[in-house]
Amino acid sequence: MNVIRKFSMLRALALMVMALGLSNSVAAAQTAVGSFKLPMEAHWERAVLPAGEYSFKVETEAGFTLVTVRSEDGKWGAMFPVRFQTQTPDSEDRGLVLTRRGEDFFVTSLQLGDLGLVLGYNIPKTVEARSIAALTRAPGATVLAH
């Protein structure tokens, strides 16, 4: 009986510690919002965004960052987990960085200079393999969409 009581107390203590940890992570959650205009169609991870105006929301909680993107006309929306994140000094740079591969443009980062963050994304490997011949013909170009 004593062993069961000790186990129950230990379990209750563990639940309290977990609850405190969850409340701290909620307090540490960060959110940023903004908008951008894409002048051309662009790939973001495996999704394709048509040219147009978009809003975004960046949510960071417990070390995990997620960017939600919605078209202003409400016809398109997606969520993108951040692949890598770097800290930068505060700056005026805010927007998407697009990298050209052959005929296609890809989102490679979202710059949030006012927050001191750059959120990075990878070009999907299947696209890289498909575009390798185009890479030798056309140099890469970077465009900043605001």
C-alpha positions as CSV (number, residue, x, y, z in Angstrom):
1,M,0.0,0.0,0.0
2,N,2.9,2.4,0.8
3,V,4.4,1.8,-2.6
4,I,1.2,2.6,-4.4
5,R,0.9,5.9,-2.4
6,K,4.5,6.9,-3.2
7,F,3.9,6.1,-6.9
8,S,0.7,8.2,-6.9
9,M,2.5,11.1,-5.2
10,L,5.3,10.9,-7.7
11,R,2.9,10.9,-10.6
12,A,1.0,13.9,-9.2
13,L,4.4,15.7,-8.9
14,A,5.3,14.9,-12.4
15,L,2.0,16.2,-13.7
16,M,2.5,19.5,-11.8
17,V,5.9,19.9,-13.3
18,M,4.6,19.2,-16.8
19,A,1.7,21.7,-16.2
20,L,4.2,24.4,-15.1
21,G,6.4,23.7,-18.2
22,L,3.3,24.1,-20.5
23,S,2.4,27.4,-18.9
24,N,5.9,28.7,-19.3
25,S,6.0,27.7,-23.0
26,V,2.7,29.5,-23.6
27,A,4.1,32.6,-21.9
28,A,7.2,32.4,-24.1
29,A,5.1,32.0,-27.3
30,Q,5.7,34.7,-30.0
31,T,3.6,35.8,-32.9
32,A,4.4,38.0,-35.8
33,V,2.1,39.0,-38.7
34,G,2.6,40.8,-42.0
35,S,1.9,40.7,-45.7
36,F,3.7,40.5,-49.0
37,K,3.1,40.7,-52.7
38,L,4.5,38.0,-55.1
39,P,5.1,39.5,-58.5
40,M,5.3,36.0,-60.0
41,E,4.4,32.4,-59.2
42,A,6.7,30.9,-56.6
43,H,7.3,27.5,-54.9
44,W,7.3,27.4,-51.1
45,E,8.5,23.9,-50.0
46,R,6.2,21.6,-52.1
47,A,3.4,24.2,-52.6
48,V,3.1,26.6,-55.4
49,L,1.9,30.2,-54.7
50,P,0.3,32.0,-57.6
51,A,1.3,35.7,-58.1
52,G,-0.7,37.9,-55.8
53,E,-1.1,39.4,-52.4
54,Y,-0.7,37.4,-49.2
55,S,-0.8,37.7,-45.4
56,F,1.3,35.6,-43.1
57,K,1.4,34.8,-39.4
58,V,4.6,33.5,-37.7
59,E,4.0,31.5,-34.5
60,T,6.9,30.3,-32.3
61,E,6.2,28.1,-29.3
62,A,8.6,25.9,-27.4
63,G,11.3,26.1,-30.1
64,F,9.0,25.2,-33.0
65,T,8.2,27.9,-35.6
66,L,5.3,27.7,-38.0
67,V,4.4,30.2,-40.8
68,T,0.8,30.3,-42.0
69,V,0.2,32.0,-45.4
70,R,-3.1,33.0,-46.8
71,S,-4.0,34.7,-50.1
72,E,-5.8,38.0,-49.6
73,D,-8.7,36.7,-51.8
74,G,-9.1,33.7,-49.5
75,K,-8.6,31.2,-52.2
76,W,-5.2,29.8,-51.0
77,G,-3.7,29.0,-47.7
78,A,-0.9,26.7,-46.3
79,M,1.3,26.2,-43.2
80,F,5.0,25.9,-43.5
81,P,7.3,24.6,-40.6
82,V,10.6,26.6,-40.5
83,R,13.5,24.4,-41.6
84,F,16.2,26.6,-40.0
85,Q,16.2,29.9,-38.2
86,T,19.0,32.5,-37.6
87,Q,19.2,35.6,-35.5
88,T,20.3,38.8,-37.2
89,P,20.7,42.3,-35.8
90,D,17.6,44.5,-36.1
91,S,17.3,45.9,-39.6
92,E,14.8,47.2,-42.1
93,D,14.9,44.0,-44.2
94,R,11.5,42.4,-44.1
95,G,10.1,40.1,-46.9
96,L,10.5,36.9,-48.8
97,V,13.8,36.0,-50.5
98,L,13.1,34.1,-53.7
99,T,15.8,32.1,-55.5
100,R,15.6,31.3,-59.1
101,R,16.3,27.7,-60.3
102,G,15.9,27.4,-64.1
103,E,12.5,28.9,-64.9
104,D,11.1,28.5,-61.3
105,F,11.3,30.7,-58.2
106,F,11.6,29.3,-54.7
107,V,11.1,30.8,-51.3
108,T,14.4,30.3,-49.5
109,S,13.8,32.6,-46.5
110,L,11.4,35.0,-44.8
111,Q,13.3,37.9,-43.4
112,L,11.8,39.6,-40.3
113,G,14.5,42.2,-39.7
114,D,12.5,44.2,-37.2
115,L,12.4,41.0,-35.0
116,G,16.0,40.1,-35.8
117,L,15.0,36.8,-37.4
118,V,15.5,35.0,-40.7
119,L,13.4,31.9,-41.2
120,G,14.9,29.5,-43.8
121,Y,13.4,27.0,-46.2
122,N,14.9,24.4,-48.5
123,I,14.3,23.8,-52.2
124,P,12.9,20.3,-52.5
125,K,15.4,17.8,-53.7
126,T,13.1,16.5,-56.5
127,V,13.0,20.0,-57.9
128,E,16.8,20.4,-57.6
129,A,17.3,17.1,-59.5
130,R,14.8,18.1,-62.2
131,S,16.4,21.6,-62.6
132,I,20.1,20.6,-62.7
133,A,20.3,21.1,-66.4
134,A,18.6,24.4,-66.2
135,L,21.0,25.6,-63.6
136,T,23.9,25.2,-65.9
137,R,22.1,27.4,-68.5
138,A,20.6,30.1,-66.3
139,P,22.4,31.8,-63.3
140,G,20.5,32.0,-60.0
141,A,18.8,35.2,-59.1
142,T,17.5,36.4,-55.8
143,V,14.4,38.6,-55.5
144,L,13.1,40.2,-52.4
145,A,9.3,40.3,-52.3
146,H,7.8,43.0,-50.0
